[in-house]
Amino acid sequence: MKGTQDFGIKYTQVDDFNSIGYLDLDFDGDKETGVSTSGHAMSLGSGAISWISHKKSVPTDSTTEAEYVATAEATKEILWLRKILEYL
């Protein structure tokens, strides 16, 4: 933590309070195991509220399959966040 006191996410008041999701994938990124790495970040208003990056547990056969799996994971996160936001 030392040296990172100035790092963080700044939330400011905005007129356009939309949620946005970002998704990225590195298909077959680990040449040794053949698994891809994916990540997604969700923002609401002016800053990120959820993010993850991880290696997949099993290799996929194609870029399309890897993107389908990553998109399904991000969609689950979006649905979960919508449920949470209903209570706010």
VEXRONU-113072 format. One record per atom (N, C-alpha, C): residue number from 0; residue in three letters; atom name; z, y, x. Coordinates in Angstrom, 2 decimals, padded with zeros to 5 digits. Each point is the difference from the previous one (the first is absolute). Layout:
<sites>
<site><i>NUM</i><aa>ALA</aa><at>CA</at><pz>Z</pz><py>Y</py><px>X</px></site>
...
</sites>
This chain:
<sites>
<site><i>0</i><aa>MET</aa><at>N</at><pz>000.00</pz><py>-001.19</py><px>000.81</px></site>
<site><i>0</i><aa>MET</aa><at>CA</at><pz>000.00</pz><py>001.19</py><px>-000.81</px></site>
<site><i>0</i><aa>MET</aa><at>C</at><pz>000.00</pz><py>001.26</py><px>000.85</px></site>
<site><i>1</i><aa>LYS</aa><at>N</at><pz>000.49</pz><py>-000.15</py><px>001.22</px></site>
<site><i>1</i><aa>LYS</aa><at>CA</at><pz>000.04</pz><py>001.17</py><px>000.87</px></site>
<site><i>1</i><aa>LYS</aa><at>C</at><pz>-001.42</pz><py>000.50</py><px>000.25</px></site>
<site><i>2</i><aa>GLY</aa><at>N</at><pz>-000.18</pz><py>001.29</py><px>-000.15</px></site>
<site><i>2</i><aa>GLY</aa><at>CA</at><pz>-001.31</pz><py>000.59</py><px>000.20</px></site>
<site><i>2</i><aa>GLY</aa><at>C</at><pz>-000.88</pz><py>000.03</py><px>-001.23</px></site>
<site><i>3</i><aa>THR</aa><at>N</at><pz>000.51</pz><py>-000.51</py><px>-001.12</px></site>
<site><i>3</i><aa>THR</aa><at>CA</at><pz>-000.81</pz><py>-000.02</py><px>-001.23</px></site>
<site><i>3</i><aa>THR</aa><at>C</at><pz>000.62</pz><py>000.83</py><px>-001.12</px></site>
<site><i>4</i><aa>GLN</aa><at>N</at><pz>000.94</pz><py>000.87</py><px>000.34</px></site>
<site><i>4</i><aa>GLN</aa><at>CA</at><pz>000.68</pz><py>000.78</py><px>-001.04</px></site>
<site><i>4</i><aa>GLN</aa><at>C</at><pz>-000.96</pz><py>000.91</py><px>-000.77</px></site>
<site><i>5</i><aa>ASP</aa><at>N</at><pz>-001.10</pz><py>000.38</py><px>000.62</px></site>
<site><i>5</i><aa>ASP</aa><at>CA</at><pz>-000.95</pz><py>000.90</py><px>-000.66</px></site>
<site><i>5</i><aa>ASP</aa><at>C</at><pz>-001.08</pz><py>-000.77</py><px>-000.76</px></site>
<site><i>6</i><aa>PHE</aa><at>N</at><pz>000.03</pz><py>-001.32</py><px>000.00</px></site>
<site><i>6</i><aa>PHE</aa><at>CA</at><pz>-000.99</pz><py>-000.80</py><px>-000.72</px></site>
<site><i>6</i><aa>PHE</aa><at>C</at><pz>000.47</pz><py>-000.22</py><px>-001.43</px></site>
<site><i>7</i><aa>GLY</aa><at>N</at><pz>-000.93</pz><py>-000.12</py><px>-000.92</px></site>
<site><i>7</i><aa>GLY</aa><at>CA</at><pz>000.38</pz><py>-000.29</py><px>-001.37</px></site>
<site><i>7</i><aa>GLY</aa><at>C</at><pz>-001.11</pz><py>000.31</py><px>-000.97</px></site>
<site><i>8</i><aa>ILE</aa><at>N</at><pz>000.31</pz><py>-000.12</py><px>-001.25</px></site>
<site><i>8</i><aa>ILE</aa><at>CA</at><pz>-000.94</pz><py>000.30</py><px>-001.08</px></site>
<site><i>8</i><aa>ILE</aa><at>C</at><pz>000.51</pz><py>001.23</py><px>-000.73</px></site>
<site><i>9</i><aa>LYS</aa><at>N</at><pz>-000.85</pz><py>000.97</py><px>-000.15</px></site>
<site><i>9</i><aa>LYS</aa><at>CA</at><pz>000.39</pz><py>001.23</py><px>-000.67</px></site>
<site><i>9</i><aa>LYS</aa><at>C</at><pz>-000.54</pz><py>-000.03</py><px>-001.43</px></site>
<site><i>10</i><aa>TYR</aa><at>N</at><pz>000.89</pz><py>000.15</py><px>-000.94</px></site>
<site><i>10</i><aa>TYR</aa><at>CA</at><pz>-000.38</pz><py>000.04</py><px>-001.41</px></site>
<site><i>10</i><aa>TYR</aa><at>C</at><pz>000.07</pz><py>001.45</py><px>-000.48</px></site>
<site><i>11</i><aa>THR</aa><at>N</at><pz>-001.07</pz><py>000.46</py><px>-000.60</px></site>
<site><i>11</i><aa>THR</aa><at>CA</at><pz>-000.03</pz><py>001.36</py><px>-000.52</px></site>
<site><i>11</i><aa>THR</aa><at>C</at><pz>-000.41</pz><py>-000.04</py><px>-001.47</px></site>
<site><i>12</i><aa>GLN</aa><at>N</at><pz>000.31</pz><py>001.05</py><px>-000.71</px></site>
<site><i>12</i><aa>GLN</aa><at>CA</at><pz>-000.37</pz><py>000.08</py><px>-001.42</px></site>
<site><i>12</i><aa>GLN</aa><at>C</at><pz>-001.50</pz><py>000.21</py><px>-000.10</px></site>
<site><i>13</i><aa>VAL</aa><at>N</at><pz>-000.64</pz><py>-000.76</py><px>-000.86</px></site>
<site><i>13</i><aa>VAL</aa><at>CA</at><pz>-001.44</pz><py>000.10</py><px>-000.20</px></site>
<site><i>13</i><aa>VAL</aa><at>C</at><pz>-000.30</pz><py>000.10</py><px>-001.48</px></site>
<site><i>14</i><aa>ASP</aa><at>N</at><pz>-001.12</pz><py>000.61</py><px>-000.32</px></site>
<site><i>14</i><aa>ASP</aa><at>CA</at><pz>-000.44</pz><py>000.08</py><px>-001.39</px></site>
<site><i>14</i><aa>ASP</aa><at>C</at><pz>-000.68</pz><py>-001.29</py><px>-000.45</px></site>
<site><i>15</i><aa>ASP</aa><at>N</at><pz>-000.67</pz><py>-000.65</py><px>000.94</px></site>
<site><i>15</i><aa>ASP</aa><at>CA</at><pz>-000.75</pz><py>-001.23</py><px>-000.29</px></site>
<site><i>15</i><aa>ASP</aa><at>C</at><pz>000.84</pz><py>-001.19</py><px>000.44</px></site>
<site><i>16</i><aa>PHE</aa><at>N</at><pz>000.76</pz><py>-000.59</py><px>-000.92</px></site>
<site><i>16</i><aa>PHE</aa><at>CA</at><pz>000.95</pz><py>-001.07</py><px>000.31</px></site>
<site><i>16</i><aa>PHE</aa><at>C</at><pz>-000.65</pz><py>-001.35</py><px>-000.25</px></site>
<site><i>17</i><aa>ASN</aa><at>N</at><pz>-001.01</pz><py>-000.35</py><px>000.81</px></site>
<site><i>17</i><aa>ASN</aa><at>CA</at><pz>-000.72</pz><py>-001.25</py><px>-000.15</px></site>
<site><i>17</i><aa>ASN</aa><at>C</at><pz>000.48</pz><py>-001.03</py><px>001.01</px></site>
<site><i>18</i><aa>SER</aa><at>N</at><pz>-000.25</pz><py>-001.25</py><px>-000.33</px></site>
<site><i>18</i><aa>SER</aa><at>CA</at><pz>000.28</pz><py>-001.07</py><px>000.96</px></site>
<site><i>18</i><aa>SER</aa><at>C</at><pz>-001.33</pz><py>-000.43</py><px>000.62</px></site>
<site><i>19</i><aa>ILE</aa><at>N</at><pz>000.04</pz><py>-000.26</py><px>001.30</px></site>
<site><i>19</i><aa>ILE</aa><at>CA</at><pz>-001.19</pz><py>-000.41</py><px>000.73</px></site>
<site><i>19</i><aa>ILE</aa><at>C</at><pz>000.38</pz><py>-001.18</py><px>000.88</px></site>
<site><i>20</i><aa>GLY</aa><at>N</at><pz>-000.89</pz><py>-000.98</py><px>000.08</px></site>
<site><i>20</i><aa>GLY</aa><at>CA</at><pz>000.23</pz><py>-001.15</py><px>000.86</px></site>
<site><i>20</i><aa>GLY</aa><at>C</at><pz>-001.06</pz><py>-000.08</py><px>001.09</px></site>
<site><i>21</i><aa>TYR</aa><at>N</at><pz>000.43</pz><py>-000.40</py><px>001.18</px></site>
<site><i>21</i><aa>TYR</aa><at>CA</at><pz>-000.90</pz><py>-000.18</py><px>001.14</px></site>
<site><i>21</i><aa>TYR</aa><at>C</at><pz>000.16</pz><py>-001.43</py><px>000.50</px></site>
<site><i>22</i><aa>LEU</aa><at>N</at><pz>-001.11</pz><py>-000.61</py><px>000.39</px></site>
<site><i>22</i><aa>LEU</aa><at>CA</at><pz>000.00</pz><py>-001.40</py><px>000.44</px></site>
<site><i>22</i><aa>LEU</aa><at>C</at><pz>-000.89</pz><py>-000.13</py><px>001.22</px></site>
<site><i>23</i><aa>ASP</aa><at>N</at><pz>000.46</pz><py>-000.75</py><px>000.99</px></site>
<site><i>23</i><aa>ASP</aa><at>CA</at><pz>-000.83</pz><py>-000.26</py><px>001.18</px></site>
<site><i>23</i><aa>ASP</aa><at>C</at><pz>000.20</pz><py>-001.44</py><px>000.43</px></site>
<site><i>24</i><aa>LEU</aa><at>N</at><pz>-001.02</pz><py>-000.55</py><px>000.65</px></site>
<site><i>24</i><aa>LEU</aa><at>CA</at><pz>000.02</pz><py>-001.41</py><px>000.37</px></site>
<site><i>24</i><aa>LEU</aa><at>C</at><pz>-000.71</pz><py>-000.20</py><px>001.33</px></site>
<site><i>25</i><aa>ASP</aa><at>N</at><pz>000.56</pz><py>-000.85</py><px>000.83</px></site>
<site><i>25</i><aa>ASP</aa><at>CA</at><pz>-000.63</pz><py>-000.39</py><px>001.26</px></site>
<site><i>25</i><aa>ASP</aa><at>C</at><pz>-000.27</pz><py>-001.50</py><px>-000.10</px></site>
<site><i>26</i><aa>PHE</aa><at>N</at><pz>-001.21</pz><py>-000.36</py><px>-000.45</px></site>
<site><i>26</i><aa>PHE</aa><at>CA</at><pz>-000.34</pz><py>-001.41</py><px>-000.19</px></site>
<site><i>26</i><aa>PHE</aa><at>C</at><pz>-000.07</pz><py>-000.71</py><px>001.35</px></site>
<site><i>27</i><aa>ASP</aa><at>N</at><pz>000.63</pz><py>-001.16</py><px>000.08</px></site>
<site><i>27</i><aa>ASP</aa><at>CA</at><pz>-000.03</pz><py>-000.84</py><px>001.20</px></site>
<site><i>27</i><aa>ASP</aa><at>C</at><pz>000.46</pz><py>000.78</py><px>001.23</px></site>
<site><i>28</i><aa>GLY</aa><at>N</at><pz>001.00</pz><py>000.86</py><px>-000.20</px></site>
<site><i>28</i><aa>GLY</aa><at>CA</at><pz>000.47</pz><py>000.86</py><px>001.08</px></site>
<site><i>28</i><aa>GLY</aa><at>C</at><pz>000.68</pz><py>-000.76</py><px>001.13</px></site>
<site><i>29</i><aa>ASP</aa><at>N</at><pz>000.68</pz><py>-001.08</py><px>-000.32</px></site>
<site><i>29</i><aa>ASP</aa><at>CA</at><pz>000.66</pz><py>-000.80</py><px>001.02</px></site>
<site><i>29</i><aa>ASP</aa><at>C</at><pz>-000.93</pz><py>-001.14</py><px>000.37</px></site>
<site><i>30</i><aa>LYS</aa><at>N</at><pz>-000.65</pz><py>000.11</py><px>001.13</px></site>
<site><i>30</i><aa>LYS</aa><at>CA</at><pz>-001.01</pz><py>-000.99</py><px>000.42</px></site>
<site><i>30</i><aa>LYS</aa><at>C</at><pz>000.61</pz><py>-001.38</py><px>000.25</px></site>
<site><i>31</i><aa>GLU</aa><at>N</at><pz>001.28</pz><py>-000.03</py><px>000.34</px></site>
<site><i>31</i><aa>GLU</aa><at>CA</at><pz>000.66</pz><py>-001.28</py><px>000.28</px></site>
<site><i>31</i><aa>GLU</aa><at>C</at><pz>000.26</pz><py>-000.81</py><px>-001.26</px></site>
<site><i>32</i><aa>THR</aa><at>N</at><pz>000.49</pz><py>000.67</py><px>-001.05</px></site>
<site><i>32</i><aa>THR</aa><at>CA</at><pz>000.35</pz><py>-000.71</py><px>-001.24</px></site>
<site><i>32</i><aa>THR</aa><at>C</at><pz>-001.03</pz><py>000.17</py><px>-001.10</px></site>
<site><i>33</i><aa>GLY</aa><at>N</at><pz>-000.87</pz><py>001.01</py><px>000.10</px></site>
<site><i>33</i><aa>GLY</aa><at>CA</at><pz>-001.02</pz><py>000.22</py><px>-001.01</px></site>
<site><i>33</i><aa>GLY</aa><at>C</at><pz>000.50</pz><py>000.71</py><px>-001.25</px></site>
<site><i>34</i><aa>VAL</aa><at>N</at><pz>001.21</pz><py>000.53</py><px>000.04</px></site>
<site><i>34</i><aa>VAL</aa><at>CA</at><pz>000.52</pz><py>000.68</py><px>-001.19</px></site>
<site><i>34</i><aa>VAL</aa><at>C</at><pz>-000.28</pz><py>001.50</py><px>000.09</px></site>
<site><i>35</i><aa>SER</aa><at>N</at><pz>-000.08</pz><py>000.60</py><px>-001.16</px></site>
<site><i>35</i><aa>SER</aa><at>CA</at><pz>-000.27</pz><py>001.43</py><px>-000.07</px></site>
<site><i>35</i><aa>SER</aa><at>C</at><pz>001.30</pz><py>000.77</py><px>-000.18</px></site>
<site><i>36</i><aa>THR</aa><at>N</at><pz>-000.07</pz><py>001.28</py><px>000.22</px></site>
<site><i>36</i><aa>THR</aa><at>CA</at><pz>001.12</pz><py>000.90</py><px>-000.22</px></site>
<site><i>36</i><aa>THR</aa><at>C</at><pz>-000.42</pz><py>000.99</py><px>-001.06</px></site>
<site><i>37</i><aa>SER</aa><at>N</at><pz>000.86</pz><py>000.22</py><px>-000.97</px></site>
<site><i>37</i><aa>SER</aa><at>CA</at><pz>-000.32</pz><py>000.98</py><px>-001.05</px></site>
<site><i>37</i><aa>SER</aa><at>C</at><pz>001.20</pz><py>000.90</py><px>-000.23</px></site>
<site><i>38</i><aa>GLY</aa><at>N</at><pz>-000.28</pz><py>001.11</py><px>-000.63</px></site>
<site><i>38</i><aa>GLY</aa><at>CA</at><pz>001.06</pz><py>000.92</py><px>-000.32</px></site>
<site><i>38</i><aa>GLY</aa><at>C</at><pz>-000.41</pz><py>000.89</py><px>-001.15</px></site>
<site><i>39</i><aa>HIS</aa><at>N</at><pz>000.98</pz><py>000.52</py><px>-000.68</px></site>
<site><i>39</i><aa>HIS</aa><at>CA</at><pz>-000.28</pz><py>000.97</py><px>-001.04</px></site>
<site><i>39</i><aa>HIS</aa><at>C</at><pz>001.11</pz><py>001.03</py><px>-000.06</px></site>
<site><i>40</i><aa>ALA</aa><at>N</at><pz>-000.36</pz><py>001.16</py><px>-000.50</px></site>
<site><i>40</i><aa>ALA</aa><at>CA</at><pz>000.95</pz><py>001.09</py><px>-000.18</px></site>
<site><i>40</i><aa>ALA</aa><at>C</at><pz>-000.24</pz><py>000.61</py><px>-001.37</px></site>
<site><i>41</i><aa>MET</aa><at>N</at><pz>001.07</pz><py>000.29</py><px>-000.70</px></site>
<site><i>41</i><aa>MET</aa><at>CA</at><pz>-000.09</pz><py>000.63</py><px>-001.31</px></site>
<site><i>41</i><aa>MET</aa><at>C</at><pz>000.67</pz><py>001.36</py><px>000.07</px></site>
<site><i>42</i><aa>SER</aa><at>N</at><pz>-000.67</pz><py>001.00</py><px>-000.56</px></site>
<site><i>42</i><aa>SER</aa><at>CA</at><pz>000.60</pz><py>001.33</py><px>-000.01</px></site>
<site><i>42</i><aa>SER</aa><at>C</at><pz>000.14</pz><py>000.47</py><px>-001.44</px></site>
<site><i>43</i><aa>LEU</aa><at>N</at><pz>000.94</pz><py>000.87</py><px>-000.19</px></site>
<site><i>43</i><aa>LEU</aa><at>CA</at><pz>000.25</pz><py>000.59</py><px>-001.32</px></site>
<site><i>43</i><aa>LEU</aa><at>C</at><pz>000.29</pz><py>001.47</py><px>000.23</px></site>
<site><i>44</i><aa>GLY</aa><at>N</at><pz>-000.84</pz><py>000.84</py><px>-000.57</px></site>
<site><i>44</i><aa>GLY</aa><at>CA</at><pz>000.18</pz><py>001.43</py><px>000.23</px></site>
<site><i>44</i><aa>GLY</aa><at>C</at><pz>-000.38</pz><py>000.36</py><px>001.42</px></site>
<site><i>45</i><aa>SER</aa><at>N</at><pz>000.97</pz><py>000.40</py><px>000.79</px></site>
<site><i>45</i><aa>SER</aa><at>CA</at><pz>-000.30</pz><py>000.53</py><px>001.33</px></site>
<site><i>45</i><aa>SER</aa><at>C</at><pz>000.33</pz><py>-000.95</py><px>001.16</px></site>
<site><i>46</i><aa>GLY</aa><at>N</at><pz>000.51</pz><py>-001.18</py><px>-000.27</px></site>
<site><i>46</i><aa>GLY</aa><at>CA</at><pz>000.37</pz><py>-000.85</py><px>001.13</px></site>
<site><i>46</i><aa>GLY</aa><at>C</at><pz>000.00</pz><py>-001.48</py><px>-000.33</px></site>
<site><i>47</i><aa>ALA</aa><at>N</at><pz>000.05</pz><py>-000.81</py><px>001.04</px></site>
<site><i>47</i><aa>ALA</aa><at>CA</at><pz>000.01</pz><py>-001.46</py><px>-000.14</px></site>
<site><i>47</i><aa>ALA</aa><at>C</at><pz>001.33</pz><py>-000.46</py><px>-000.60</px></site>
<site><i>48</i><aa>ILE</aa><at>N</at><pz>-000.08</pz><py>-000.96</py><px>-000.90</px></site>
<site><i>48</i><aa>ILE</aa><at>CA</at><pz>001.21</pz><py>-000.57</py><px>-000.59</px></site>
<site><i>48</i><aa>ILE</aa><at>C</at><pz>000.13</pz><py>-001.49</py><px>000.29</px></site>
<site><i>49</i><aa>SER</aa><at>N</at><pz>-001.08</pz><py>-000.61</py><px>000.49</px></site>
<site><i>49</i><aa>SER</aa><at>CA</at><pz>000.04</pz><py>-001.43</py><px>000.29</px></site>
<site><i>49</i><aa>SER</aa><at>C</at><pz>-001.10</pz><py>-000.32</py><px>001.01</px></site>
<site><i>50</i><aa>TRP</aa><at>N</at><pz>000.29</pz><py>-000.86</py><px>000.97</px></site>
<site><i>50</i><aa>TRP</aa><at>CA</at><pz>-001.01</pz><py>-000.39</py><px>000.97</px></site>
<site><i>50</i><aa>TRP</aa><at>C</at><pz>000.40</pz><py>-001.33</py><px>000.62</px></site>
<site><i>51</i><aa>ILE</aa><at>N</at><pz>-001.00</pz><py>-000.71</py><px>000.50</px></site>
<site><i>51</i><aa>ILE</aa><at>CA</at><pz>000.23</pz><py>-001.28</py><px>000.67</px></site>
<site><i>51</i><aa>ILE</aa><at>C</at><pz>-001.19</pz><py>-000.31</py><px>000.90</px></site>
<site><i>52</i><aa>SER</aa><at>N</at><pz>000.25</pz><py>-000.71</py><px>001.07</px></site>
<site><i>52</i><aa>SER</aa><at>CA</at><pz>-001.05</pz><py>-000.50</py><px>000.88</px></site>
<site><i>52</i><aa>SER</aa><at>C</at><pz>000.49</pz><py>-001.35</py><px>000.51</px></site>
<site><i>53</i><aa>HIS</aa><at>N</at><pz>-000.85</pz><py>-001.01</py><px>-000.14</px></site>
<site><i>53</i><aa>HIS</aa><at>CA</at><pz>000.43</pz><py>-001.32</py><px>000.47</px></site>
<site><i>53</i><aa>HIS</aa><at>C</at><pz>-001.17</pz><py>-000.92</py><px>000.27</px></site>
<site><i>54</i><aa>LYS</aa><at>N</at><pz>000.27</pz><py>-001.01</py><px>000.83</px></site>
<site><i>54</i><aa>LYS</aa><at>CA</at><pz>-000.96</pz><py>-001.06</py><px>000.26</px></site>
<site><i>54</i><aa>LYS</aa><at>C</at><pz>000.06</pz><py>-001.00</py><px>-001.15</px></site>
<site><i>55</i><aa>LYS</aa><at>N</at><pz>-001.14</pz><py>-000.51</py><px>-000.37</px></site>
<site><i>55</i><aa>LYS</aa><at>CA</at><pz>-000.04</pz><py>-001.03</py><px>-001.03</px></site>
<site><i>55</i><aa>LYS</aa><at>C</at><pz>000.56</pz><py>-001.31</py><px>000.55</px></site>
<site><i>56</i><aa>SER</aa><at>N</at><pz>000.48</pz><py>-000.83</py><px>-000.88</px></site>
<site><i>56</i><aa>SER</aa><at>CA</at><pz>000.60</pz><py>-001.26</py><px>000.44</px></site>
<site><i>56</i><aa>SER</aa><at>C</at><pz>-001.05</pz><py>-001.09</py><px>000.22</px></site>
<site><i>57</i><aa>VAL</aa><at>N</at><pz>-001.17</pz><py>000.14</py><px>-000.63</px></site>
<site><i>57</i><aa>VAL</aa><at>CA</at><pz>-001.07</pz><py>-001.00</py><px>000.17</px></site>
<site><i>57</i><aa>VAL</aa><at>C</at><pz>-001.33</pz><py>000.72</py><px>000.23</px></site>
<site><i>58</i><aa>PRO</aa><at>N</at><pz>-000.90</pz><py>-000.64</py><px>000.76</px></site>
<site><i>58</i><aa>PRO</aa><at>CA</at><pz>-001.31</pz><py>000.62</py><px>000.22</px></site>
<site><i>58</i><aa>PRO</aa><at>C</at><pz>-000.86</pz><py>-000.06</py><px>-001.26</px></site>
<site><i>59</i><aa>THR</aa><at>N</at><pz>-000.91</pz><py>000.95</py><px>-000.13</px></site>
<site><i>59</i><aa>THR</aa><at>CA</at><pz>-000.95</pz><py>-000.01</py><px>-001.12</px></site>
<site><i>59</i><aa>THR</aa><at>C</at><pz>-001.38</pz><py>-000.34</py><px>000.55</px></site>
<site><i>60</i><aa>ASP</aa><at>N</at><pz>-000.88</pz><py>-000.44</py><px>-000.90</px></site>
<site><i>60</i><aa>ASP</aa><at>CA</at><pz>-001.33</pz><py>-000.45</py><px>000.42</px></site>
<site><i>60</i><aa>ASP</aa><at>C</at><pz>-001.03</pz><py>001.13</py><px>000.12</px></site>
<site><i>61</i><aa>SER</aa><at>N</at><pz>000.29</pz><py>001.15</py><px>-000.60</px></site>
<site><i>61</i><aa>SER</aa><at>CA</at><pz>-000.97</pz><py>001.09</py><px>000.03</px></site>
<site><i>61</i><aa>SER</aa><at>C</at><pz>000.69</pz><py>001.35</py><px>-000.15</px></site>
<site><i>62</i><aa>THR</aa><at>N</at><pz>-000.73</pz><py>001.04</py><px>000.32</px></site>
<site><i>62</i><aa>THR</aa><at>CA</at><pz>000.51</pz><py>001.35</py><px>-000.20</px></site>
<site><i>62</i><aa>THR</aa><at>C</at><pz>000.26</pz><py>000.24</py><px>-001.48</px></site>
<site><i>63</i><aa>THR</aa><at>N</at><pz>-000.88</pz><py>-000.50</py><px>-000.85</px></site>
<site><i>63</i><aa>THR</aa><at>CA</at><pz>000.16</pz><py>000.17</py><px>-001.44</px></site>
<site><i>63</i><aa>THR</aa><at>C</at><pz>001.29</pz><py>-000.63</py><px>-000.50</px></site>
<site><i>64</i><aa>GLU</aa><at>N</at><pz>000.28</pz><py>-001.21</py><px>000.45</px></site>
<site><i>64</i><aa>GLU</aa><at>CA</at><pz>001.24</pz><py>-000.67</py><px>-000.41</px></site>
<site><i>64</i><aa>GLU</aa><at>C</at><pz>001.23</pz><py>000.76</py><px>000.51</px></site>
<site><i>65</i><aa>ALA</aa><at>N</at><pz>-000.05</pz><py>000.46</py><px>001.24</px></site>
<site><i>65</i><aa>ALA</aa><at>CA</at><pz>001.13</pz><py>000.74</py><px>000.56</px></site>
<site><i>65</i><aa>ALA</aa><at>C</at><pz>000.22</pz><py>001.30</py><px>-000.77</px></site>
<site><i>66</i><aa>GLU</aa><at>N</at><pz>-001.08</pz><py>000.69</py><px>-000.36</px></site>
<site><i>66</i><aa>GLU</aa><at>CA</at><pz>000.12</pz><py>001.24</py><px>-000.76</px></site>
<site><i>66</i><aa>GLU</aa><at>C</at><pz>000.51</pz><py>-000.27</py><px>-001.41</px></site>
<site><i>67</i><aa>TYR</aa><at>N</at><pz>-000.41</pz><py>-001.10</py><px>-000.59</px></site>
<site><i>67</i><aa>TYR</aa><at>CA</at><pz>000.48</pz><py>-000.38</py><px>-001.33</px></site>
<site><i>67</i><aa>TYR</aa><at>C</at><pz>001.52</pz><py>-000.23</py><px>000.03</px></site>
<site><i>68</i><aa>VAL</aa><at>N</at><pz>000.47</pz><py>-000.72</py><px>001.01</px></site>
<site><i>68</i><aa>VAL</aa><at>CA</at><pz>001.44</pz><py>-000.27</py><px>000.12</px></site>
<site><i>68</i><aa>VAL</aa><at>C</at><pz>000.77</pz><py>001.30</py><px>000.23</px></site>
<site><i>69</i><aa>ALA</aa><at>N</at><pz>-000.50</pz><py>000.86</py><px>000.88</px></site>
<site><i>69</i><aa>ALA</aa><at>CA</at><pz>000.67</pz><py>001.27</py><px>000.28</px></site>
<site><i>69</i><aa>ALA</aa><at>C</at><pz>000.01</pz><py>000.90</py><px>-001.24</px></site>
<site><i>70</i><aa>THR</aa><at>N</at><pz>-001.09</pz><py>000.01</py><px>-000.74</px></site>
<site><i>70</i><aa>THR</aa><at>CA</at><pz>-000.07</pz><py>000.81</py><px>-001.22</px></site>
<site><i>70</i><aa>THR</aa><at>C</at><pz>000.95</pz><py>-000.53</py><px>-001.06</px></site>
<site><i>71</i><aa>ALA</aa><at>N</at><pz>000.12</pz><py>-001.31</py><px>-000.11</px></site>
<site><i>71</i><aa>ALA</aa><at>CA</at><pz>000.94</pz><py>-000.59</py><px>-000.97</px></site>
<site><i>71</i><aa>ALA</aa><at>C</at><pz>001.44</pz><py>000.39</py><px>000.35</px></site>
<site><i>72</i><aa>GLU</aa><at>N</at><pz>000.34</pz><py>-000.02</py><px>001.29</px></site>
<site><i>72</i><aa>GLU</aa><at>CA</at><pz>001.35</pz><py>000.39</py><px>000.41</px></site>
<site><i>72</i><aa>GLU</aa><at>C</at><pz>000.27</pz><py>001.47</py><px>-000.31</px></site>
<site><i>73</i><aa>ALA</aa><at>N</at><pz>-000.98</pz><py>000.85</py><px>000.28</px></site>
<site><i>73</i><aa>ALA</aa><at>CA</at><pz>000.17</pz><py>001.43</py><px>-000.29</px></site>
<site><i>73</i><aa>ALA</aa><at>C</at><pz>000.10</pz><py>000.24</py><px>-001.50</px></site>
<site><i>74</i><aa>THR</aa><at>N</at><pz>-000.75</pz><py>-000.74</py><px>-000.78</px></site>
<site><i>74</i><aa>THR</aa><at>CA</at><pz>000.05</pz><py>000.14</py><px>-001.47</px></site>
<site><i>74</i><aa>THR</aa><at>C</at><pz>001.37</pz><py>-000.39</py><px>-000.53</px></site>
<site><i>75</i><aa>LYS</aa><at>N</at><pz>000.59</pz><py>-001.06</py><px>000.55</px></site>
<site><i>75</i><aa>LYS</aa><at>CA</at><pz>001.36</pz><py>-000.38</py><px>-000.42</px></site>
<site><i>75</i><aa>LYS</aa><at>C</at><pz>000.99</pz><py>001.12</py><px>000.29</px></site>
<site><i>76</i><aa>GLU</aa><at>N</at><pz>-000.17</pz><py>000.66</py><px>001.14</px></site>
<site><i>76</i><aa>GLU</aa><at>CA</at><pz>000.87</pz><py>001.12</py><px>000.35</px></site>
<site><i>76</i><aa>GLU</aa><at>C</at><pz>-000.17</pz><py>001.16</py><px>-000.98</px></site>
<site><i>77</i><aa>ILE</aa><at>N</at><pz>-001.25</pz><py>000.28</py><px>-000.36</px></site>
<site><i>77</i><aa>ILE</aa><at>CA</at><pz>-000.28</pz><py>001.08</py><px>-000.96</px></site>
<site><i>77</i><aa>ILE</aa><at>C</at><pz>000.65</pz><py>-000.30</py><px>-001.34</px></site>
<site><i>78</i><aa>LEU</aa><at>N</at><pz>-000.14</pz><py>-001.22</py><px>-000.47</px></site>
<site><i>78</i><aa>LEU</aa><at>CA</at><pz>000.59</pz><py>-000.37</py><px>-001.29</px></site>
<site><i>78</i><aa>LEU</aa><at>C</at><pz>001.52</pz><py>000.10</py><px>000.04</px></site>
<site><i>79</i><aa>TRP</aa><at>N</at><pz>000.60</pz><py>-000.41</py><px>001.11</px></site>
<site><i>79</i><aa>TRP</aa><at>CA</at><pz>001.45</pz><py>000.10</py><px>000.15</px></site>
<site><i>79</i><aa>TRP</aa><at>C</at><pz>000.44</pz><py>001.46</py><px>000.00</px></site>
<site><i>80</i><aa>LEU</aa><at>N</at><pz>-000.73</pz><py>000.85</py><px>000.73</px></site>
<site><i>80</i><aa>LEU</aa><at>CA</at><pz>000.35</pz><py>001.42</py><px>000.05</px></site>
<site><i>80</i><aa>LEU</aa><at>C</at><pz>-000.14</pz><py>000.66</py><px>-001.38</px></site>
<site><i>81</i><aa>ARG</aa><at>N</at><pz>-001.03</pz><py>-000.40</py><px>-000.75</px></site>
<site><i>81</i><aa>ARG</aa><at>CA</at><pz>-000.15</pz><py>000.54</py><px>-001.36</px></site>
<site><i>81</i><aa>ARG</aa><at>C</at><pz>001.20</pz><py>-000.34</py><px>-000.87</px></site>
<site><i>82</i><aa>LYS</aa><at>N</at><pz>000.48</pz><py>-001.23</py><px>000.12</px></site>
<site><i>82</i><aa>LYS</aa><at>CA</at><pz>001.19</pz><py>-000.40</py><px>-000.77</px></site>
<site><i>82</i><aa>LYS</aa><at>C</at><pz>001.20</pz><py>000.86</py><px>000.38</px></site>
<site><i>83</i><aa>ILE</aa><at>N</at><pz>000.19</pz><py>000.21</py><px>001.30</px></site>
<site><i>83</i><aa>ILE</aa><at>CA</at><pz>001.12</pz><py>000.81</py><px>000.47</px></site>
<site><i>83</i><aa>ILE</aa><at>C</at><pz>-000.13</pz><py>001.43</py><px>-000.52</px></site>
<site><i>84</i><aa>LEU</aa><at>N</at><pz>-001.20</pz><py>000.56</py><px>000.07</px></site>
<site><i>84</i><aa>LEU</aa><at>CA</at><pz>-000.22</pz><py>001.39</py><px>-000.40</px></site>
<site><i>84</i><aa>LEU</aa><at>C</at><pz>000.18</pz><py>000.22</py><px>-001.50</px></site>
<site><i>85</i><aa>GLU</aa><at>N</at><pz>-000.14</pz><py>-001.05</py><px>-000.79</px></site>
<site><i>85</i><aa>GLU</aa><at>CA</at><pz>000.24</pz><py>000.11</py><px>-001.44</px></site>
<site><i>85</i><aa>GLU</aa><at>C</at><pz>001.44</pz><py>000.41</py><px>-000.30</px></site>
<site><i>86</i><aa>TYR</aa><at>N</at><pz>000.91</pz><py>-000.35</py><px>000.87</px></site>
<site><i>86</i><aa>TYR</aa><at>CA</at><pz>001.41</pz><py>000.27</py><px>-000.21</px></site>
<site><i>86</i><aa>TYR</aa><at>C</at><pz>000.45</pz><py>001.35</py><px>000.52</px></site>
<site><i>87</i><aa>LEU</aa><at>N</at><pz>-000.90</pz><py>000.71</py><px>000.71</px></site>
<site><i>87</i><aa>LEU</aa><at>CA</at><pz>000.36</pz><py>001.31</py><px>000.56</px></site>
<site><i>87</i><aa>LEU</aa><at>C</at><pz>-000.26</pz><py>001.12</py><px>-000.98</px></site>
</sites>
